[in-house]
Amino acid sequence: MTCFKWAILSALFPASQHADHLSKYVSHKNDIDCSSLQFPVDPKQFSDFERDNPDIALRCLAHDEENKSFSILYLSPYMHSHLKRISLLLLDSPDGRDVHHYVWVRNLS
């Protein structure tokens, strides 16, 4: 599994302790449908994920180093109507490689 799926599962099934341990989410790995995704997941695929998981709406942000702010990579048209709203942050590799990592944003403020 990839960081995208782990980030989604951590949002849907938040652990009260040791949230960084993947073992907290393994039992839920089949609770979301990722069958139409190509890994690594690009934000362009988020609408496919939402189609396959109709109660989930996604938002994805990325840090804009140049402007010292955040940019919105994806904002679901269902963000205000779906029951489960998940915000993700897409991080770049600190060593400059073309590697990205998704993390769940628990609180936007």
Backbone torsions as a table, in degrees:
resi	resn	phi	psi	omega
1	MET	NA	162.7	-177.3
2	THR	-112.6	171.9	-179.1
3	CYS	-61.8	-29.8	178.0
4	PHE	-58.9	-50.7	-178.1
5	LYS	-65.3	-41.0	178.8
6	TRP	-64.1	-39.0	179.6
7	ALA	-64.4	-41.7	178.3
8	ILE	-64.6	-46.7	-179.6
9	LEU	-63.9	-36.2	178.9
10	SER	-66.5	-30.4	177.3
11	ALA	-75.3	-39.4	-177.9
12	LEU	-75.7	-31.9	-176.2
13	PHE	-130.9	66.9	-175.2
14	PRO	-61.9	134.1	178.8
15	ALA	-86.8	139.0	179.8
16	SER	-78.1	-25.0	177.5
17	GLN	-139.1	148.5	176.5
18	HIS	53.9	49.6	-178.5
19	ALA	-62.3	-17.2	179.6
20	ASP	-84.4	-2.9	179.6
21	HIS	-89.9	119.5	-179.6
22	LEU	-60.4	-25.6	-179.5
23	SER	-59.6	-21.8	179.1
24	LYS	-70.1	-17.9	-172.0
25	TYR	-118.5	-10.1	-175.8
26	VAL	-57.6	-38.6	-178.1
27	SER	-66.9	-14.0	-179.2
28	HIS	-104.6	5.5	-171.3
29	LYS	-59.7	-21.9	179.2
30	ASN	-101.1	9.4	-178.1
31	ASP	-83.1	-9.2	175.1
32	ILE	-126.2	152.8	-177.7
33	ASP	-100.6	111.9	177.9
34	CYS	-114.0	17.4	-171.7
35	SER	-64.6	-26.4	-178.0
36	SER	-93.8	2.5	-177.9
37	LEU	-89.6	146.9	171.4
38	GLN	-104.8	130.3	-178.2
39	PHE	-99.3	140.5	-0.3
40	PRO	-69.1	148.6	-174.2
41	VAL	-79.3	129.1	175.0
42	ASP	-100.2	143.9	178.1
43	PRO	-54.2	-21.6	176.7
44	LYS	-63.9	-18.1	-179.9
45	GLN	-90.8	-4.7	-175.0
46	PHE	-59.9	-36.4	179.4
47	SER	-64.8	-33.9	175.5
48	ASP	-65.3	-42.5	177.9
49	PHE	-61.4	-43.6	-179.9
50	GLU	-65.8	-36.0	176.9
51	ARG	-62.0	-41.2	-178.7
52	ASP	-79.5	-15.6	-179.9
53	ASN	-132.0	75.3	-167.2
54	PRO	-65.6	-8.8	177.4
55	ASP	-97.5	2.3	-177.3
56	ILE	-111.8	134.1	173.3
57	ALA	-120.7	139.3	-175.8
58	LEU	-115.8	149.9	170.1
59	ARG	-132.9	137.3	179.7
60	CYS	-132.1	128.7	-179.9
61	LEU	-115.7	157.8	173.3
62	ALA	-137.5	146.9	179.0
63	HIS	-78.3	129.2	177.6
64	ASP	-101.0	95.7	-175.4
65	GLU	-60.5	-39.1	-177.1
66	GLU	-61.8	-43.0	-178.2
67	ASN	-98.5	0.8	-178.8
68	LYS	53.5	46.9	179.7
69	SER	-148.2	-167.2	178.7
70	PHE	-120.3	146.8	175.0
71	SER	-117.5	151.1	179.3
72	ILE	-90.7	117.7	177.7
73	LEU	-87.8	-31.6	179.6
74	TYR	-154.7	136.8	174.4
75	LEU	-136.3	114.4	-176.8
76	SER	-62.7	138.1	173.2
77	PRO	-67.9	-10.3	-178.2
78	TYR	-103.9	12.1	-175.0
79	MET	-56.8	-30.2	-177.8
80	HIS	-99.4	-4.1	-177.3
81	SER	-115.4	-23.3	-179.3
82	HIS	-84.2	147.0	-176.7
83	LEU	-65.6	-41.9	-176.3
84	LYS	-105.7	113.1	-179.2
85	ARG	-114.2	123.0	-174.5
86	ILE	-122.2	129.4	175.5
87	SER	-105.4	131.7	179.6
88	LEU	-120.0	152.2	173.0
89	LEU	-118.5	127.3	177.7
90	LEU	-97.5	114.6	-178.1
91	LEU	-100.0	142.9	174.3
92	ASP	-90.5	156.1	176.8
93	SER	-64.7	131.9	-178.8
94	PRO	-67.2	-18.3	-178.3
95	ASP	-93.8	9.5	175.1
96	GLY	86.3	-4.5	177.5
97	ARG	-68.4	159.5	179.5
98	ASP	-83.5	61.2	-179.6
99	VAL	-125.3	135.7	-178.2
100	HIS	-125.3	159.9	-177.4
101	HIS	-143.9	129.4	176.2
102	TYR	-92.9	139.9	171.9
103	VAL	-134.4	149.1	177.0
104	TRP	-78.1	134.0	175.5
105	VAL	-96.7	105.8	-176.2
106	ARG	-68.2	-38.5	-176.2
107	ASN	-143.4	120.8	-177.2
108	LEU	-69.8	-22.4	179.9
109	SER	-86.2	NA	NA
